[in-house]
Amino acid sequence: MSTDTPTTPAPPHPRATGTTALSEGAPAPAARAATLASPPAAGTAAPAASGPAPSLPALVPPPSSPPPSVSVLAGRLWEAVIGGDQVRAAALATGALEAGLEPEALLLDVIGGLQARVGREWAADRITVIQEHAATAVNDRVVALVAGHPAFAAAAARQPDRGRIAVACVDGEWHAFPARLLAEVLMLRGWRVDYLGAQCPTPHLIAHLHRTAPDALALSASLSTRLPAAHAAVTAAQAAGVPVIAGGAAFGPDGRHARLLGADAWAPDARAAAERLARGLPLPATPHQPVDDLPHLADQEYTLVSRSSRELVGAVMAALEREHPAVRSYTPLQRAHTLDDLAHIVEHLAVTLYTGDPELFTAFTGWTREILLARGVPDALLAFSLTVLREQLRDLPRSVAVLTAALSTSAGGAA
Amino acid sequence: MASSSSTATTEREFLAASPYPVVVLGPDGELLHSSRSARLLLEGPATGGVPPWLRRAQQALADGARPDTVRHTHPVAGPVEAHPVPRPDGSTVWWLVVPEGCAGLLPRTAGDGACDWELLTRLSGLLLSSLNVDRILETVVRQAALHLADAAVVVAPGNGRTLRLVTCLRGGDPAHVQQRADPAEVPGLAEALQGFPPVPSRWIDPDATPRWLVPAGFGRVGSVLVTPLPGHGVPAGALVLLRAAGGGPFASEEEVFARLFATRAGAAVSAAVMYSEQAAVTDLLMRELLPPRLEHLDGVDYAGGYRASVDRDRIGGDFYDVHPAADPGGETLALLGDVSGKGLEAAVMTGKVRNTLHALLPLADDHGRVLNLLNRALLTSHHTRFASLVLASVRREDDRVRVRLSAAGHPAPMVLRADGRVTDSTTLGSIVGVLPEATTCTDTVLLDPGEACLLYSDGITEAKGGPTGREQFGDHRLRQALAQCAGLPAEAIVERIQMLAAQWLRDGRHDDMAVMVIAAPPRGHLPVVGERRGHTT
């Protein structure tokens, strides 16, 4: 689950920066998780400067000294986290709890907002990959620490006993932080939670569902390239009789990809997910086949493109080296990054063909361009690569349409 | 002599009453006449009452094919033979022969919904979907209460003197009840719970029905049907259907339907029972083999990550452990290794190696001796497997961390310095479990705050992938990746290495991959607290 509402439609890959290979340095995925979930909408994460979220009744007796406002605390915590000062970060977080800040507000408004900011700062090239990684690690430790705080146990104890929820990231998804926050929030609200973590292989997930029969599976995905894997997990979980609530930037800012893949529910953030789960999800109806959701897969374009992705990457790279002297003189590292970037472009094209949503690819290329511009890299190579790709795939009408749309948007965006 | 029109009428009446299914189709497959029996057989979603297979056969005839018997398998009635008799006006009489019984015996479709094959198929689909016993029992009572009765109860085989009941009122949610009761009070129930001897479903006297069998909130009982769930060697329990007083008795078709439903429910329950027993055994055995959760220990950070070669499995031939020092100020023994082979067999072997090393802990001061004893143990076991590993004895000394490293046939650990330099430790030794003697030379590394030591298995460096799909991840990429991690907390380094290796692989096949980081905490460090409530995995 993403901790805040994505407002921009950009679902790109963390390392997509690759096109940065064109520049240097690879963005880290941990940051992406947050970047993908772009600036928070009102009422959800970060800058709700007005103290504890209004959606919850006051769980804590009035404190003797009022808790610091969320924005003040977030600002102080940011300094500590970005400086790698774990002790200070922990002291700030536990101090806020003891001053009466609701645990849920601490998790979502302060720490969740912080994580989103880490992603934004990275995207704007104001912090490095390593700073971003370290900040995520500190955040993770702070969550582990505050979740062990008595205030958490006390808050959870005040809730009625609810059922059991499995929280997992899609197979191949490394951004566990949003799912982690959701797991903590659900525990705070009285659920028994099995947190299966990042990168949960689907067979393992399904075996878990059969063994424990939870009331629902909360499935998190930040990267749109994980949508085919998410689809497999959604259908398999439903076939096992477990309804699925989907969340995270991969499912689109309005959850349209969650609907497309047949998820039983979608939530834009952890609070909405908790509220939706509290109302109860109906059991999945008669099991259906994955292909029922996506009849356009019959044209095989997805299969063709994803199977030949390595060849496509090779062909585009060869053309780049042929036509652009600058690329010919790349260092081995730059070349490796460029290959990575091309692989991400093909991967996004494939997932666009899978979902049949051309906007997905346009958003990806648009986002990539922004990342490039933030780093002062011209985007001519990107447009060139897309053109070569379109030529390679000229026999596949849907692919050609997607690439053409991306190219025309790119011309408009550059203008 | 009757007029031609009256002949036609007679013919139509004659056809309609035919006990054998017969249809008359026009040249293009349109339906001209049909017997009631044929309508029963052919009824379905097909347009105009003519199923596609028959329409195609008719069109083939119209196109000049030789009249020949057409065979088709009907989903309910089984094999059907259609014998065409062409008529001069271009239409064809098709006589349908159902070898396994006349169409008059076919169930009625729709109507009161009691004997509905489509429904049975749908219910079977729902029953097949789960492998969780409770979930299936809930499905059984929910659907039975919806389609077969006013309320349904499954009495599941429990243990001892309590019975496990799952009850559901029509349209309600299933409830689980533990009940101290004697199943012998209900005729046939005790046998059904034992799974032997087989008993038919039977009516029981509603007034003699014990109160515990009637779900809470259900009024006066009108009729009760007890149907065993046939469990294929595993007792699966019994299904009890209840109707409210005044609801009338169960019709015989309803009883037949209930029996068919119970057959499927029994099969689903027994499969789930067997699956959950197996899964529980596997879980129990696996728990010992899973890599441990690592955390902060005696002033040193540890983090580990593991990915099995088979993504379905969580275990494989790589292993790591951290054994705290026996006395304060002593050395912690961390180790990471790789047993030859992969999958479950290799995992069992890692369990033995880990146990042996655990037992040798008091000797951990002398790595050479530990490795030799392990070597001897492996040589004398009946396994032909061998292992490579790294031992690391770790002690915090003021701000710094001293690590004594001994490799045995394993890649030498890398050391990440605060400034981002990556060096290799110089330890080197032979694998264990092959040669009569195991030799190793130990290297000692000092870590300043923020520095780390990386232990890894060759599954990481030999991961094949990259843009071409054939290139190995290799030492130099691992070194580069590690160099970027300067200043990161231990678990962030592990995550980053794992992630880069996974991205390198993409969807390619790979060996078991294990990494462990031993790190001297940076200043301003926050120890990770122990794991908490609610988390599995």
Interface residues (C-beta under 8 A of the other chain):
Chain A: R15 A28 P29 A30 G84 D85 Q86 V87 R88 A89 A90 V129 I130 H133 A134 T136 A137 V138 D140 R141 V142 A144 L145 A147 G148 A153 D171 G172 W174 A183 M187 R192 V193 D194 Y195 L196 G197 Q199 P201 P203 H204 A207 H208 L209 H210 R211 T212 A213 A239 A240 G241 T286 P287 R310 V313 G314 M317 L333 A336 L339 D340 L342 A343
Chain B: R122 G125 L126 S129 S130 L131 N132 D134 R135 T139 Y275 S276 A279 D283 D311 R312 R314 G466 P467 T468 G469 Q480 Q484 C485 A486 G487 L488 P489 E491 A492 E495 R496 M499 A502 Q503 R506 P522 G524 H525 L526 V528 V529 G530 R532 R533 G534 H535 T536 T537
